[in-house]
Amino acid sequence: MNYIIGVDSGGTKTEATAFSLEGEPLEQCITGFGNPLVDYDIAVRNIKKALQTIFSACGKDCKLVVIGLAGVDSSGQKERLESEFSFLKVPIMLINDGKLAHLSILKGKEGILAISGTGSLVLGYQTSQWLRVGGWGHLLGDEGSAYDIAKKAIQRVLFEEDSGQTYSELSVSIMNYLQVTDVLSLVKIAYQLNKGEFSKLAAVVGKLSTTNELARGILIKSAEDLAKQTIILINKMGNPQKRISIGINGSVIEKNQLFRKAFFTYLSDNNVKVQECEKTEPTTKGAYYLFKEGWQNK
């Protein structure tokens, strides 16, 4: 049977799924993390293991493999990665993991995907062109992400210290989470945390946001920052009065209802006509929509 394979290579797991040419799932394999930016050799090994498992189960009639990888466009590793999989003798496409998610959620059609996880990115597809706003990493951007929320929360603690205020419930919760009692220790630990560890502070803000106005304010501000980037992209796409399909992806905007509501409310308040696209299929299904639209031939 002819089939295609979609691979979602994330920071915690690699998910590979075979689909028939009609889009029906045939086989799935999950292995360890597949992000080469975490550890190149282990990531490649995990991706190869997932692919080989699918090939063993489904046979040799694979028409296309699409691998979604974080940072593949900017890491300088695309050619190296392509050579890693050349032995498979199957057409292979390496694309940004955000594009794979866009293809899956918007089912290969035009529109925008707003991504808010550890980082953030607003990604659009229109007239055979990919457009983007944001996604420049935690040092230069990532507004509207878990990292952004965590940074705003720590900045609130420092503001209260600098202005001589009694620590708020939010600040106490942040310091308790990091097991510190003063801001000097807080700052020291904050600079020692990696991006993922730092971003976990967003969960503290999210938990408090049901009862705490400061936490709510941080989440709403971060959601509005992501919405502002979305509006920039809508204007970039050239027809701001047109109803536009918008999907969402990432742990923050998917799991936090306050953040999600604030995001769409800001768009509505700024006269953006939205057709919301629900996430109903796995990210790997993006490979099927890419094949269906014939993008591999463009």
C-alpha positions as CSV (number, residue, x, y, z in Angstrom):
1,M,0.0,0.0,0.0
2,N,1.2,3.5,-0.9
3,Y,1.6,5.7,2.2
4,I,3.4,8.8,3.5
5,I,5.0,9.5,6.9
6,G,4.8,12.5,9.1
7,V,7.3,13.0,11.9
8,D,6.9,15.5,14.7
9,S,10.3,15.8,16.3
10,G,9.9,17.5,19.7
11,G,12.0,18.3,22.7
12,T,10.6,15.4,24.7
13,K,9.5,12.8,22.2
14,T,9.5,11.9,18.5
15,E,6.1,10.9,17.0
16,A,6.0,9.2,13.6
17,T,2.8,8.3,11.8
18,A,2.1,6.6,8.5
19,F,-0.9,7.7,6.6
20,S,-2.6,6.3,3.5
21,L,-2.9,8.5,0.5
22,E,-6.5,9.1,1.7
23,G,-5.3,10.3,5.1
24,E,-6.1,7.3,7.2
25,P,-3.6,6.5,9.9
26,L,-1.9,3.2,9.4
27,E,0.9,2.9,11.9
28,Q,2.5,5.0,14.7
29,C,5.8,4.9,16.6
30,I,6.9,7.1,19.5
31,T,10.6,7.3,20.5
32,G,12.7,9.7,22.6
33,F,13.2,13.4,21.9
34,G,13.9,14.4,18.3
35,N,15.1,18.0,18.6
36,P,18.7,18.2,17.2
37,L,19.2,21.5,19.2
38,V,19.0,19.4,22.4
39,D,21.5,16.7,21.3
40,Y,22.1,16.2,17.6
41,D,23.3,12.5,17.7
42,I,20.6,11.2,20.0
43,A,17.8,13.1,18.2
44,V,18.8,11.7,14.8
45,R,19.0,8.2,16.3
46,N,15.5,8.6,17.7
47,I,14.1,9.8,14.4
48,K,15.8,7.0,12.5
49,K,14.4,4.4,14.9
50,A,10.9,5.8,14.5
51,L,11.1,5.8,10.7
52,Q,12.6,2.3,10.6
53,T,9.8,1.0,12.8
54,I,7.2,2.4,10.4
55,F,9.0,1.0,7.3
56,S,9.2,-2.4,8.9
57,A,5.4,-2.3,9.6
58,C,4.2,-0.7,6.3
59,G,6.7,-1.9,3.7
60,K,8.6,-0.1,1.0
61,D,5.9,1.8,-0.8
62,C,6.4,5.1,1.0
63,K,5.9,8.1,-1.3
64,L,7.1,10.9,1.0
65,V,8.6,11.5,4.5
66,V,8.0,14.9,6.1
67,I,10.0,15.7,9.2
68,G,9.0,18.7,11.4
69,L,12.0,20.0,13.3
70,A,12.4,23.0,15.6
71,G,14.9,25.5,14.3
72,V,15.6,23.7,11.0
73,D,15.5,26.9,9.0
74,S,17.9,28.8,11.2
75,S,20.2,26.3,12.8
76,G,22.4,25.8,9.8
77,Q,21.9,22.0,10.1
78,K,19.4,21.4,7.3
79,E,21.9,20.0,4.8
80,R,23.6,17.8,7.4
81,L,20.2,16.4,8.5
82,E,19.1,15.7,4.9
83,S,22.3,13.7,4.4
84,E,21.5,11.7,7.6
85,F,18.3,10.3,6.0
86,S,19.5,10.0,2.4
87,F,20.1,6.3,2.9
88,L,16.3,5.7,3.0
89,K,15.9,6.2,-0.8
90,V,12.6,8.0,-0.2
91,P,11.7,11.6,-0.9
92,I,12.2,13.5,2.3
93,M,11.2,17.1,3.3
94,L,12.6,18.8,6.4
95,I,10.4,21.7,7.5
96,N,10.0,23.8,10.6
97,D,7.9,22.1,13.2
98,G,5.6,25.2,13.3
99,K,4.8,24.7,9.6
100,L,4.0,21.0,10.2
101,A,1.5,22.1,12.9
102,H,0.1,24.8,10.6
103,L,-0.5,22.2,7.9
104,S,-2.2,19.9,10.4
105,I,-4.5,22.4,12.1
106,L,-5.5,24.4,9.1
107,K,-5.6,21.3,6.9
108,G,-3.2,22.6,4.3
109,K,-5.3,25.8,3.7
110,E,-4.4,29.5,3.9
111,G,-4.5,31.2,7.3
112,I,-2.6,31.8,10.5
113,L,-1.3,29.7,13.3
114,A,-0.5,31.4,16.6
115,I,1.9,29.4,18.6
116,S,2.5,29.9,22.3
117,G,4.5,27.3,24.2
118,T,7.9,27.7,25.7
119,G,8.5,30.2,22.9
120,S,6.1,31.9,20.5
121,L,5.6,32.4,16.8
122,V,2.8,33.6,14.5
123,L,3.0,31.8,11.2
124,G,0.9,32.5,8.1
125,Y,0.4,30.8,4.7
126,Q,-1.0,32.6,1.7
127,T,-0.7,32.3,-2.1
128,S,2.0,29.6,-1.8
129,Q,4.1,31.7,0.5
130,W,5.0,31.4,4.2
131,L,5.0,34.5,6.3
132,R,6.0,35.0,9.9
133,V,6.0,37.4,12.8
134,G,8.0,36.8,15.9
135,G,9.7,33.6,16.9
136,W,13.0,35.3,17.4
137,G,13.9,33.4,20.6
138,H,13.8,34.3,24.3
139,L,16.6,36.8,24.1
140,L,15.1,38.9,21.3
141,G,11.4,38.1,21.3
142,D,9.0,35.3,22.2
143,E,6.4,37.7,23.4
144,G,3.2,35.8,24.4
145,S,5.1,32.7,25.4
146,A,5.6,30.8,28.7
147,Y,9.1,32.3,28.9
148,D,7.5,35.8,28.5
149,I,5.0,35.1,31.2
150,A,7.7,33.8,33.6
151,K,9.9,36.9,32.9
152,K,7.0,39.3,33.5
153,A,6.4,37.5,36.9
154,I,10.0,37.8,38.0
155,Q,10.0,41.4,36.9
156,R,7.0,42.0,39.1
157,V,8.9,40.6,42.1
158,L,11.8,42.9,41.4
159,F,9.5,45.9,41.0
160,E,8.0,45.3,44.4
161,E,11.5,45.0,45.9
162,D,12.7,48.2,44.2
163,S,9.6,50.2,45.2
164,G,9.6,49.0,48.8
165,Q,6.3,47.2,48.6
166,T,5.3,44.3,50.7
167,Y,5.6,41.2,48.5
168,S,2.3,40.2,46.8
169,E,0.9,36.8,46.8
170,L,2.3,36.3,43.3
171,S,5.8,37.3,44.4
172,V,5.7,35.0,47.4
173,S,4.5,32.1,45.2
174,I,7.4,32.7,42.7
175,M,10.0,32.8,45.5
176,N,8.5,29.7,47.2
177,Y,8.6,27.8,43.9
178,L,12.3,28.7,43.5
179,Q,12.9,28.1,47.2
180,V,14.4,31.5,47.9
181,T,13.6,34.2,50.4
182,D,15.2,37.3,48.9
183,V,15.6,38.8,45.4
184,L,19.3,38.4,45.2
185,S,18.9,34.7,45.5
186,L,16.0,34.9,43.1
187,V,18.0,36.7,40.4
188,K,21.0,34.3,40.9
189,I,18.8,31.2,40.3
190,A,16.9,32.8,37.4
191,Y,20.1,33.3,35.5
192,Q,21.1,29.7,36.2
193,L,18.0,28.2,34.8
194,N,17.8,27.0,31.2
195,K,15.0,28.2,29.0
196,G,12.7,25.3,29.7
197,E,13.2,25.4,33.5
198,F,12.7,29.2,33.5
199,S,9.5,28.9,31.5
200,K,8.0,26.5,34.0
201,L,7.4,29.6,36.2
202,A,4.5,30.4,33.9
203,A,2.6,27.5,35.5
204,V,2.8,29.3,38.8
205,V,1.2,32.4,37.2
206,G,-1.4,30.3,35.5
207,K,-2.4,28.5,38.7
208,L,-2.8,31.8,40.6
209,S,-4.7,33.5,37.8
210,T,-8.1,32.2,38.8
211,T,-8.0,34.3,42.0
212,N,-5.1,36.7,41.7
213,E,-5.4,40.0,39.7
214,L,-1.6,40.4,39.2
215,A,-1.3,36.9,37.8
216,R,-4.4,37.6,35.6
217,G,-2.9,40.8,34.4
218,I,0.3,39.2,33.4
219,L,-1.5,36.4,31.4
220,I,-3.8,38.9,29.7
221,K,-0.9,41.2,28.8
222,S,1.1,38.3,27.3
223,A,-1.9,37.1,25.3
224,E,-2.5,40.6,24.0
225,D,1.2,40.8,22.9
226,L,0.7,37.6,20.9
227,A,-2.5,39.0,19.4
228,K,-0.7,42.2,18.4
229,Q,1.9,40.1,16.5
230,T,-1.0,38.3,14.8
231,I,-2.5,41.6,13.7
232,I,0.9,42.6,12.3
233,L,0.9,39.4,10.3
234,I,-2.7,39.9,9.1
235,N,-1.7,43.4,7.8
236,K,1.4,41.9,6.2
237,M,-0.8,39.4,4.4
238,G,-2.6,42.4,2.8
239,N,-6.3,42.0,3.4
240,P,-7.1,43.0,7.0
241,Q,-10.9,43.2,6.3
242,K,-11.2,39.6,5.1
243,R,-12.3,36.9,7.5
244,I,-9.2,34.9,8.3
245,S,-8.7,31.3,9.5
246,I,-6.7,31.3,12.7
247,G,-5.5,28.2,14.6
248,I,-3.7,27.9,17.9
249,N,-0.9,25.6,19.1
250,G,1.2,25.3,22.2
251,S,0.7,24.5,25.8
252,V,0.0,28.0,27.0
253,I,-2.7,29.0,24.5
254,E,-4.2,25.6,24.4
255,K,-4.4,24.8,28.1
256,N,-5.0,28.2,29.7
257,Q,-8.5,29.4,29.0
258,L,-7.9,32.9,30.3
259,F,-4.9,33.4,27.9
260,R,-6.9,32.0,25.0
261,K,-9.9,34.1,25.7
262,A,-7.8,37.3,26.0
263,F,-6.0,36.5,22.7
264,F,-9.2,36.2,20.7
265,T,-10.9,39.1,22.6
266,Y,-8.1,41.4,21.6
267,L,-8.4,40.4,18.0
268,S,-12.2,40.9,18.1
269,D,-11.8,44.3,19.8
270,N,-9.5,45.4,17.0
271,N,-12.0,44.4,14.3
272,V,-10.3,41.2,13.2
273,K,-12.8,38.8,11.6
274,V,-11.7,35.3,12.8
275,Q,-12.7,31.9,11.7
276,E,-11.2,29.8,14.5
277,C,-9.7,26.5,13.5
278,E,-9.8,23.8,16.2
279,K,-7.0,21.4,16.6
280,T,-8.6,18.0,15.8
281,E,-5.7,15.9,14.4
282,P,-2.1,15.1,15.4
283,T,0.6,17.3,14.1
284,T,2.0,14.5,12.0
285,K,-1.1,14.7,9.9
286,G,0.4,17.8,8.4
287,A,2.5,15.5,6.1
288,Y,-0.7,14.2,4.6
289,Y,-2.0,17.7,3.8
290,L,1.3,18.8,2.4
291,F,1.2,15.7,0.1
292,K,-2.5,16.3,-0.8
293,E,-1.8,19.9,-1.8
294,G,1.1,18.9,-3.9
295,W,3.5,21.2,-2.1
296,Q,6.3,18.8,-2.4
297,N,6.3,19.5,-6.1
298,K,6.5,23.3,-5.8
